[in-house]
Structures are given as structure tokens and as C-alpha cells.
Amino acid sequence: MGNLIKVLGKDLENCPHFFLDFENAQPTEAETAVWNQVSAVLEEAHGILAELQSYNGAGQEIREAIQNPGDLALQEKAWNAVCPLVAKLKRFYEFSLRLENALRSLLEALTSPPYAPMQHLEREQALAKQFAEILHFTLSFDELKMTNPAIQNDFSYYRRTISRNRLNNQQLEAENEVNNEMANRMSLFYAEATPMLKTLSNATTKFVSENKTLPIEDTTDCLSTMACVCRVMLETPEYRCRFTNTDTMLFCMRVMVGVIILYDHVHPVGAFAKTSKIDVSTNISVISAEYAQSISFKSRLDLTFNKKQSCHPPLQRRLV
């Protein structure tokens, strides 16, 4: 891996060298207040992802209702199928607002004077870990959302039905939970290809604009430093060997991707400019090499498993 970097003419000399404990970092007394606030939000993250992963939509019911507009039973069936799904989408949207507030609290803690961003990340590792977990959740959520067209279809049907009933001077009970104003905000949220990342980008940009006394470099340096630290940990054997879970390396790669994308959204000239403090090409090379290595390892495991299987007759044959 080190040879790859040398071939590319890159080195790690300009990157901060310290181990960021993504597995076991615990809050110090100074971090506890912010850590508790963010932890309360992150506790919901796994449940949100599980719900989104199992989101199947009401496509069949909606198709039947559209194809048979005069069948009131099918209209009611589709509406009853869509309403609980829209309530679930509302929970996802409301969670994004809580995540936005959590991110702002972390940014305040990790960029406040008198320490530089690198010092903050090294000293306040529990908060840095939570920042990484937010990025990891964000990319996971957006990946699931992008591959599930049922979300947009269900919500569009819900809004069309509400509009049609409003024209007929009818108000359905579900409107009390998701009124027109809430529906408009949710519509803007789900119209984004990556809604959670857009939320974080807007929150970070807003944080920078509202804190006039804080140089924008403090915020962008926090992001670029996080990317460098992740890269160093992936590239340095003595750091890699401290990971006790193989998933931590994948976590590092995902976080590195997240901070690069966020940096590109927030920094005035983006992550791909020559003046950027993130060496994007080298980071991409590291991610590609790590990903190829993980795929190769998985292939070897599969091959070993298949060979073992072929050495034994099927269970049914052995029982005969």
C-alpha cells in the first residue's frame, strides 16, 4: 500500500499522525454535555436505517387504485396502505432535523477557540467519533433512499390524494398528522437524491454563515483533517493493527468519503481545486485499493467455503 502512494508521488508527511479510536473512544468530562446530546440522537439511527431498509412501499395498492378510479374500496385500500408509510417518512424527516442540530453542536465543540481543528480531534475523540458516526449514517441512509423509488411514489400519491380531496372540500384524518406545510417541507427533502447529505451540507454552511467571528477555514480544516486522519489510519500498519473489528476499516473509508463530499459542498472552491487541503486523487486511490483488497479477501473466503462444500456430499445424499 505504501508503494502505491510512492508511485503516485504522494506521502503522508503533511497529514496529522494520531490514532482516532473509532471503536472505544469515551467522553471526557469536558465532552460529556455535547456527547450526551448527540448520543440521544444517534441511538435512533440504527432503528431509522432498519425501518428504511424494510420499506417496501404501497406500489401494488396504488396501481390498483389508479387503474380503477371508480372503485371506492380500492381507493380506500390504497389510502390505508399509504398513510402509515407517510407517517414513517415523516419520522425520517423529523430525525434529519434532530441530526442537523446534533451536527451543529459537534461543529461548535470541534472548531471553538483556542484549539485548532487537529487538536480538537485528537483531544476530543469521543465527539470526533460521533461526528464520524453521523457521516456514516448519512451515507447509509442516502444509499438506501436512492435505491428505493417507492418512497417518492408513495409520497406523490399521498399529496395527489390530499389535493384532490381538498378540491372536493373533503379533509382526511391523516392531514392532521402531515398537514400541507409539513408535506411541502417533506417534499423538498425527499426530492433530493441524497437528502441527509444535503441536510448536513446546509447545516454546515449555515453554521459558517452564522458564526461570523469564526473563520471558515476552521470548519473546513476540521473536515480535511478528519479525511487525512482516516487516510493515515488506513495507510499505517501500526494503526491498522489496533482495529479489533474488520468493519472499522470500511467505516474509515465511508467516513473519508463523507467528509470529502461535505468539504466539497462547504468550501468556497470545493475539494477538487489545487488549493484544496484534501488530496482527493490519493484518497480515491487509497479507497480503491482498500476496496479491491476487501473484495479479494471476500472472494478467497467464498472460494474456500465452496471447496469445503464440494468435499462433502449434500446432506440429503448422506442421509439416503
ZAZA-988702 format. One record per residue: residue in one letter; y, x, z of N, C-alpha, C in turn. Coordinates in steps of 0.2 Angstrom, whole numbers, padded with zeros to 4 digits, always signed. Atoms other than C-alpha are relative to their C-alpha. Example, Ala and Ser with C-alpha at 12.3 -4.5 7.8 and 13.67 -1.06 7.14 Angstrom:
<sites>
A-0006+0004+0000-0022+0062+0039+0006+0004+0000;S-0006-0004-0001-0005+0068+0036+0005-0004+0003;
</sites>
This chain:
<sites>
M-0006+0004+0000+0000+0000+0000+0006+0004+0000;G-0006-0004+0000+0012+0014+0004+0001+0004-0006;N+0000-0003+0007+0008+0022-0013+0004-0005-0005;L-0003+0005+0004+0014+0006-0021+0007+0000+0001;I-0007+0000-0001+0031+0007-0013+0003+0007-0003;K-0002-0007+0003+0032+0026-0018+0001+0000-0007;V+0000+0000+0008+0028+0022-0036+0006-0004-0002;L-0006+0004+0002+0042+0009-0036+0007+0003+0002;G-0006-0004-0002+0054+0022-0029+0003-0003+0006;K-0003+0003-0006+0057+0012-0013-0003+0003+0006;D+0002-0003-0006+0055+0017+0005+0002-0005+0006;L-0002+0004-0005+0057+0009+0022+0005+0003+0005;E-0005-0004-0004+0070+0021+0029+0005-0004+0002;N-0006+0004-0001+0084+0008+0028-0002-0006+0004;C+0002+0006-0004+0073-0005+0037+0000+0001+0007;P+0001-0001-0008+0073-0008+0056-0007+0000+0001;H+0007-0001-0001+0057-0002+0063-0001-0002+0007;F+0002+0003-0007+0051-0013+0078-0005-0005-0002;F+0005+0005+0000+0037-0024+0081+0002-0007+0002;L-0002+0007-0002+0041-0043+0081-0006-0004+0002;D+0007+0003-0002+0027-0051+0091+0000-0008-0001;F+0000+0007+0002+0025-0067+0082-0006-0004+0003;E+0006+0004-0003+0009-0071+0092+0001-0001+0007;N+0000+0001-0007+0013-0068+0110+0007+0000+0003;A-0006-0001-0003+0032-0067+0112+0002-0006+0005;Q-0002+0005-0005+0038-0076+0128+0007+0001+0002;P-0007+0000-0002+0056-0081+0133+0002+0004+0006;T-0003-0003-0006+0066-0070+0145+0004-0006+0003;E-0004+0005-0003+0077-0079+0157+0006-0002-0004;A-0006+0001+0004+0092-0077+0146-0002-0005-0006;E+0002+0004+0005+0082-0086+0132-0002-0007+0001;T+0003+0006-0002+0075-0100+0142+0003-0006-0003;A-0004+0006+0001+0088-0113+0139-0001-0002-0007;V+0001+0001+0007+0088-0112+0120-0007-0001-0002;W+0007+0000+0002+0069-0109+0119-0003-0007+0002;N+0002+0007-0002+0066-0125+0129+0002-0005-0005;Q-0003+0005+0005+0077-0135+0117-0004+0000-0006;V+0003-0001+0006+0069-0128+0102-0007-0002+0000;S+0008+0001-0001+0051-0129+0109-0001-0008+0000;A+0001+0007-0001+0053-0148+0112+0000-0003-0008;V+0000+0002+0007+0057-0150+0093-0007+0003-0004;L+0006-0003+0003+0043-0138+0087-0007-0003+0002;E+0006+0003-0002+0030-0147+0097-0002-0006-0004;E+0001+0005+0005+0032-0161+0085-0002+0002-0007;A+0001-0003+0006+0030-0150+0070-0007-0001-0003;H+0007+0001+0002+0011-0150+0069-0002-0007-0002;G+0001+0007+0001+0010-0169+0070+0003-0002-0006;I-0004+0002+0007+0023-0171+0056-0004+0002-0006;L+0004-0002+0005+0013-0160+0045-0007-0003-0001;A+0006+0003+0000-0003-0168+0049+0001-0007-0003;E-0001+0006+0003+0004-0185+0045+0002+0000-0007;L-0002-0001+0007+0012-0179+0029-0006+0002-0004;Q+0006-0002+0003-0005-0171+0024-0004-0006-0002;S+0005+0006+0001-0014-0188+0026+0004-0006-0003;Y-0004+0006+0003+0000-0198+0017-0003-0002-0007;N+0003+0002+0007-0009-0207+0003+0004-0005-0004;G-0004+0005+0004+0004-0220-0002-0003-0007-0001;A+0002+0007+0001+0003-0238-0007+0000-0001-0008;G+0000+0001+0007+0001-0235-0026-0004-0006-0003;Q+0004+0005+0003-0013-0247-0029+0003-0007+0001;E-0004+0006-0001-0004-0261-0020+0006-0001-0004;I-0006+0001+0003+0012-0258-0028-0001-0001-0008;R+0002+0002+0007+0004-0258-0046-0002-0007-0001;E+0002+0007+0000-0004-0274-0042+0005-0005+0000;A-0006+0004-0001+0012-0282-0036+0004+0000-0006;I-0005+0000+0005+0022-0276-0051-0004-0003-0006;Q+0004+0003+0006+0008-0282-0064+0000-0007+0001;N+0000+0007-0001+0008-0299-0056+0006-0002+0004;P-0006+0002-0004+0026-0303-0051+0000-0007+0003;G+0000+0006-0003+0022-0321-0048-0005-0002+0005;D+0005+0001-0005+0008-0319-0036+0003+0002+0007;L-0003-0002-0006+0016-0320-0019-0005+0004+0005;A+0005-0004-0004+0000-0314-0010+0000+0007-0001;L+0000-0007+0001+0000-0298-0019+0007+0003+0001;Q-0007-0002-0002+0019-0296-0016+0000+0002+0007;E+0000-0001-0007+0016-0298+0002-0004+0006+0002;K+0005-0006-0001+0001-0286+0002+0004+0006-0001;A-0004-0006+0001+0012-0273-0006+0005+0002+0005;W-0005-0001-0005+0026-0275+0006-0003+0002+0006;N+0003-0001-0006+0015-0275+0021-0003+0007+0000;A+0003-0007+0001+0007-0258+0014+0006+0005+0000;V-0006-0005+0000+0024-0250+0011+0004+0001+0006;C-0004+0000-0006+0033-0255+0027-0002+0006+0005;P+0002-0005-0005+0023-0244+0039+0001+0007-0003;L-0001-0007+0003+0024-0229+0026+0007+0002+0000;V-0007-0001+0000+0043-0231+0025+0002+0002+0007;A-0002-0001-0007+0044-0231+0044-0003+0008+0002;K+0002-0007+0000+0034-0214+0043+0005+0004-0003;L-0005-0004+0003+0046-0207+0031+0006+0000+0004;K-0006+0000-0004+0060-0212+0042-0001+0005+0006;R+0001-0005-0005+0052-0202+0056+0000+0007-0002;F-0001-0006+0003+0051-0187+0045+0007+0002-0001;Y-0007-0002+0001+0069-0188+0040+0003+0001+0007;E-0003-0001-0006+0074-0190+0058-0002+0007+0003;F+0002-0006-0003+0064-0175+0063+0004+0006-0004;S-0004-0005+0004+0074-0165+0049+0006+0001+0004;L-0007-0001-0003+0090-0169+0059-0001+0004+0007;R+0001-0003-0006+0082-0163+0075-0001+0008-0001;L+0001-0007+0002+0076-0147+0066+0006+0003-0001;E-0007-0003+0001+0094-0144+0060+0003+0002+0006;N-0004-0002-0006+0101-0145+0077-0004+0006+0004;A+0004-0006-0003+0087-0133+0083+0002+0007-0003;L-0002-0006+0004+0091-0121+0069+0007+0003+0002;R-0007-0002-0002+0110-0121+0074+0000+0003+0007;S+0001-0003-0007+0105-0117+0092-0002+0007+0000;L+0003-0007+0001+0095-0102+0086+0005+0004-0003;L-0005-0004+0003+0108-0096+0075+0006+0002+0005;E-0005-0002-0005+0121-0096+0089-0002+0005+0004;A+0002-0004-0005+0110-0087+0100-0002+0007-0003;L+0002-0006+0003+0104-0074+0087+0006+0004-0004;T-0005-0003+0003+0121-0070+0080+0007+0001+0004;S-0006+0000-0004+0133-0071+0095+0001+0008+0002;P-0002-0007-0002+0143-0055+0100-0003+0001+0008;P-0002-0006+0003+0142-0042+0107-0006+0004-0004;Y+0005-0003+0003+0125-0038+0099-0001-0001-0007;A+0001+0001+0007+0121-0035+0081-0007-0004-0001;P+0006+0004+0002+0108-0046+0072-0007+0004+0002;M+0006-0004-0001+0095-0032+0073-0002+0000+0008;Q+0001-0001-0007+0097-0030+0092-0002-0007+0003;H+0002+0007-0002+0096-0049+0094-0007-0001-0001;L+0007+0001+0002+0079-0050+0085-0004+0004+0004;E+0005-0005-0004+0072-0035+0095+0000-0002+0007;R-0001+0002-0007+0079-0041+0112-0003-0007+0001;E+0001+0007-0001+0076-0060+0110-0006-0002-0005;Q+0005+0001+0004+0059-0060+0102-0003-0007+0000;A+0002+0006+0000+0054-0077+0108+0004-0005-0005;L-0004+0004+0004+0069-0085+0099-0001+0002-0007;A+0002-0002+0007+0065-0075+0083-0006-0003-0002;K+0006+0003+0001+0048-0081+0084+0001-0008-0002;Q-0001+0007+0001+0054-0099+0085+0004-0001-0007;F-0004+0000+0006+0066-0096+0070-0005+0001-0006;A+0005+0000+0005+0051-0090+0060-0005-0006+0000;E+0004+0006+0000+0041-0105+0065+0003-0006-0003;I-0003+0005+0003+0054-0116+0059+0000+0001-0008;L+0001-0002+0007+0054-0107+0042-0007-0002-0003;H+0007+0001+0002+0035-0108+0041-0001-0008+0000;F+0000+0007+0000+0036-0127+0045+0003-0003-0006;T-0004+0002+0005+0049-0129+0032-0003+0000-0007;L+0003-0002+0006+0040-0121+0018-0007-0004-0001;S+0007+0004+0000+0023-0130+0023+0002-0008-0002;F-0002+0007+0002+0032-0147+0023+0002-0001-0007;D-0003+0001+0006+0041-0145+0007-0006+0001-0006;E+0005-0001+0004+0025-0139-0001-0004-0006-0001;L+0003+0006+0000+0016-0155+0004+0004-0005-0003;K-0004+0005+0003+0030-0166-0001+0001+0001-0008;M-0001-0001+0008+0032-0158-0019-0007-0002-0003;T+0007+0002+0003+0013-0162-0022-0002-0007+0001;N+0002+0007-0002+0014-0180-0016+0005-0005-0003;P-0005+0004+0003+0023-0191-0029+0000-0007+0003;A+0000+0006-0004+0018-0206-0018+0006-0002+0004;I-0005+0001-0005+0032-0203-0006+0006-0003-0004;Q-0006+0003+0004+0046-0206-0020-0002-0007-0002;N+0002+0007+0002+0036-0221-0027+0000-0005+0005;D+0000+0004-0005+0034-0229-0011+0007-0002+0002;F-0007+0001-0002+0052-0227-0006+0004-0004-0005;S-0003+0004+0006+0058-0233-0023-0001-0007+0000;Y+0002+0007+0000+0048-0249-0022+0003-0003+0006;Y-0003+0003-0006+0054-0252-0004+0008-0002-0002;R-0008+0001+0002+0073-0250-0010+0001-0006-0005;R-0001+0005+0005+0070-0261-0025-0001-0007+0003;T+0002+0007-0003+0062-0275-0015+0006-0002+0005;I-0005+0001-0004+0076-0274-0002+0006-0003-0004;S-0005+0002+0004+0089-0275-0016-0001-0007-0003;R+0002+0007+0003+0080-0290-0024+0001-0006+0005;N+0000+0006-0005+0079-0300-0008+0008-0001+0002;R-0007+0001-0002+0097-0296-0004+0004-0004-0005;L-0003+0005+0005+0102-0304-0021-0001-0007+0001;N+0003+0007-0001+0092-0319-0016+0002-0002+0007;N-0002+0002-0007+0101-0320+0001-0006+0000+0005;Q+0006+0000-0005+0085-0315+0010+0000+0007+0003;Q+0001-0006-0004+0083-0302+0024-0006+0000+0003;L+0006-0001-0002+0067-0295+0028+0000+0004+0007;E+0000-0003-0007+0062-0289+0046+0001+0007+0000;A+0000-0008+0001+0059-0271+0040+0007+0003-0001;E-0007-0002+0001+0078-0270+0036+0003+0002+0007;N-0002-0002-0007+0081-0269+0055-0001+0007+0002;E+0002-0007-0002+0072-0253+0056+0003+0005-0005;V-0003-0004+0005+0078-0245+0040+0005-0004-0004;N-0006+0004+0004+0095-0253+0035+0002+0004-0006;N-0003-0003+0006+0105-0249+0020+0003+0007+0000;E-0003-0007-0001+0114-0234+0027-0005+0005+0001;M+0006-0005-0001+0098-0226+0033-0003+0001-0006;A+0003+0000+0006+0090-0230+0017+0003+0005-0005;N-0004-0004+0005+0104-0221+0007-0001+0007+0002;R+0000-0007-0002+0103-0205+0018-0007+0002-0001;M+0007-0002+0002+0084-0205+0016-0001+0001-0007;S+0001-0001+0007+0085-0207-0002+0003+0007-0003;L-0003-0006+0002+0096-0192-0004-0004+0006+0003;F+0005-0005-0003+0084-0182+0007-0006+0001-0004;Y+0007-0001+0003+0068-0186-0002+0001+0001-0008;A-0001-0002+0007+0077-0184-0019+0000+0007-0002;E+0001-0008+0001+0077-0165-0016-0007+0002-0001;A+0007-0003+0001+0062-0155-0022-0002+0003+0006;T+0002-0003-0006+0062-0146-0006+0005-0002+0006;P-0005+0003-0005+0071-0157+0007+0001+0004+0006;M-0001-0004-0007+0068-0147+0023+0004+0006-0001;L-0004-0006+0001+0074-0131+0015+0007-0001-0002;K-0007+0002+0001+0089-0140+0009+0004-0002+0006;T-0003+0001-0006+0092-0146+0026+0002+0006+0004;L-0001-0006-0003+0091-0129+0033+0006+0004-0003;S-0005-0003+0003+0102-0122+0020+0007-0003+0001;N-0007+0004-0002+0116-0135+0023+0002+0002+0007;A-0001-0001-0007+0114-0132+0042+0003+0007+0001;T-0002-0007-0001+0116-0113+0040+0007+0001-0003;T-0007+0000+0003+0131-0115+0028+0005-0003+0004;K-0005+0003-0005+0139-0127+0040+0001+0004+0006;F-0001-0004-0006+0136-0116+0054+0005+0006-0001;V-0004-0005+0002+0145-0102+0045+0007-0002-0001;S-0007+0003+0001+0160-0113+0040+0003-0002+0006;E-0003+0003-0006+0162-0120+0057+0002+0006+0005;N-0001-0006-0005+0162-0103+0066+0004+0005-0004;K-0004-0004+0004+0177-0095+0058+0001+0007+0003;T-0001-0006-0003+0178-0081+0071-0006+0004-0001;L+0006-0004+0001+0160-0076+0066-0001+0002-0007;P+0000-0002+0007+0159-0065+0051-0007-0003-0004;I+0006+0002+0003+0147-0072+0038-0006+0005+0000;E+0005-0005+0001+0138-0056+0037-0004+0000+0006;D+0004+0000-0006+0132-0058+0055-0006-0005-0001;T+0005+0005+0001+0122-0074+0049-0005+0003-0006;T+0004-0003+0005+0116-0066+0033-0004+0006+0002;D+0003-0006-0002+0112-0050+0041-0006-0002+0005;C+0005+0003-0004+0101-0060+0053-0006-0001-0004;L+0005+0001+0005+0091-0066+0038-0003+0006-0003;S+0002-0006+0003+0090-0050+0029-0004+0005+0005;T+0004-0004-0005+0084-0041+0045-0007-0003+0001;M+0006+0004-0001+0071-0054+0048-0005+0002-0006;A+0004-0001+0006+0065-0051+0030-0003+0008+0000;C+0002-0007+0000+0065-0032+0032-0006+0001+0006;V+0005-0001-0005+0055-0033+0049-0007-0003-0002;C+0006+0003+0003+0042-0044+0041-0003+0005-0005;R+0003-0005+0005+0040-0031+0027-0003+0006+0003;V+0002-0006-0004+0039-0017+0039-0007-0001+0003;M+0006+0001-0004+0026-0025+0049-0006-0001-0005;L+0006+0001+0005+0015-0029+0033-0001+0007-0002;E+0001-0006+0003+0018-0011+0027-0003+0006+0005;T+0001-0005-0005+0015-0001+0043-0007-0001+0004;P+0006+0001-0003-0003+0001+0049+0000-0001+0007;E+0000+0001-0007+0001+0003+0067+0003-0006+0003;Y-0002+0006-0002+0010-0013+0067-0005-0006-0002;R+0005+0004+0002-0003-0022+0057-0006-0001+0004;C+0006+0000-0004-0017-0017+0068+0001-0004+0007;R-0002+0004-0006-0008-0026+0083-0001-0007-0001;F+0002+0007+0001-0011-0043+0075-0007-0002+0002;T+0006+0002-0002-0025-0051+0083-0003-0006-0004;N+0002+0006+0004-0026-0066+0071+0002+0002-0007;T-0001-0001+0007-0028-0064+0052+0005-0004-0003;D-0005+0005+0003-0017-0079+0049+0007+0003+0001;T-0007-0002-0001-0002-0069+0056+0003+0004-0006;M-0002-0003+0006-0001-0059+0040+0003-0005-0005;L-0002+0005+0004+0000-0074+0030+0007-0004+0003;F-0006+0003-0003+0013-0081+0042+0006+0005-0001;C-0005-0005+0001+0023-0065+0040+0003-0001-0007;M-0002+0001+0007+0023-0067+0021+0004-0006-0001;R-0003+0006+0001+0028-0085+0022+0007+0000+0003;V-0006-0001-0003+0042-0081+0034+0005+0004-0005;M-0004-0005+0005+0048-0067+0022+0003-0004-0006;V-0003+0004+0005+0049-0079+0008+0005-0005+0002;G-0005+0005-0002+0058-0092+0018+0007+0003+0001;V-0007-0003-0002+0072-0080+0024+0003+0002-0007;I-0003-0002+0007+0074-0073+0006+0003-0006-0003;I-0002+0006+0004+0076-0091-0001+0007-0002+0004;L-0006+0003-0004+0088-0096+0014+0006+0005-0001;Y-0005-0005+0002+0098-0080+0011+0003-0001-0006;D-0003+0002+0007+0100-0084-0007+0004-0006+0000;H-0005+0006+0000+0107-0101-0003+0006+0001+0004;V-0006-0001-0004+0119-0095+0010+0005+0006-0002;H-0004-0006+0002+0125-0078+0004+0004-0002-0006;P-0004+0001+0005+0140-0079-0007-0002+0002-0007;V+0002-0003+0007+0132-0068-0021-0008-0001-0001;G+0007+0002+0001+0114-0073-0017-0004+0006+0002;A+0005-0006-0002+0098-0062-0013-0001+0005-0006;F+0002-0004+0006+0096-0055-0031+0006+0004-0003;A-0005-0005+0002+0113-0046-0033-0002+0007+0002;K+0001-0007-0002+0113-0027-0032+0003+0001+0007;T-0003-0001-0006+0124-0028-0017-0004-0003+0006;S+0004+0004-0005+0111-0039-0008-0004+0005+0005;K+0003-0004-0005+0104-0032+0008-0008-0001+0001;I+0007+0001+0000+0087-0038+0004-0003+0003-0007;D+0003-0003+0006+0076-0028-0009-0005-0005-0002;V+0004+0005+0002+0069-0043-0017-0006+0002-0004;S+0005-0002+0004+0059-0034-0030-0006+0003+0004;T+0005-0003-0004+0050-0023-0017-0004-0005+0005;N+0003+0005-0004+0047-0038-0006-0005-0004-0004;I+0005+0004+0004+0039-0048-0020-0006+0004-0002;S+0006-0004+0001+0028-0033-0024-0004+0001+0006;V+0004+0000-0006+0023-0032-0006-0004-0007+0001;I+0003+0007-0001+0019-0051-0005-0006-0001-0006;S+0006+0001+0005+0009-0050-0022-0006+0004+0002;A+0006-0005-0002-0001-0035-0016-0004-0003+0006;E+0004+0002-0006-0005-0043+0001-0004-0007-0002;Y+0003+0006+0002-0009-0060-0008-0006+0002-0004;A+0006-0002+0004-0021-0051-0020-0005+0003+0004;Q+0005-0003-0005-0029-0042-0006-0003-0005+0004;S+0003+0006-0004-0032-0058+0004-0005-0004-0004;I+0004+0003+0005-0039-0066-0012-0006+0004-0001;S+0005-0005+0001-0050-0051-0015-0005-0001+0006;F+0004+0000-0006-0056-0052+0003-0004-0007+0001;K+0003+0007+0000-0060-0071+0002-0005+0000-0005;S+0005+0000+0005-0069-0068-0014-0007+0004+0002;R+0006-0003-0002-0080-0055-0006-0004-0004+0005;L+0004+0005-0004-0084-0067+0008-0004-0005-0003;D+0004+0005+0004-0089-0080-0004-0006+0002-0003;L+0006-0003+0004-0100-0068-0014-0005+0001+0005;T+0005-0001-0005-0108-0063+0002-0004-0006+0003;F+0003+0007-0002-0111-0081+0008-0005-0002-0005;N+0004+0003+0005-0118-0086-0009-0007+0004-0001;K+0006-0004+0000-0130-0071-0009-0005-0002+0006;K+0004+0002-0005-0136-0076+0008-0004-0006-0001;Q+0003+0007+0002-0139-0094+0002-0005+0001-0005;S+0005-0001+0005-0149-0088-0013-0006+0003+0003;C+0006-0003-0003-0160-0078-0002-0005-0005+0004;H+0004+0005-0004-0166-0094+0007-0001-0006-0004;P+0001+0006+0003-0174-0109-0001+0004-0006+0003;P-0003+0005-0003-0165-0125+0001-0004-0003+0005;L+0003+0003-0006-0168-0134+0017-0005-0006-0002;Q+0004+0005+0002-0176-0149+0008-0007+0003-0003;R+0006-0003+0003-0188-0137-0001-0005+0003+0005;R+0004-0003-0005-0193-0128+0015-0004-0006+0004;L+0003+0005-0004-0197-0145+0023-0006-0003-0003;V+0006+0003+0003-0209-0150+0010-0007+0004+0001;
</sites>
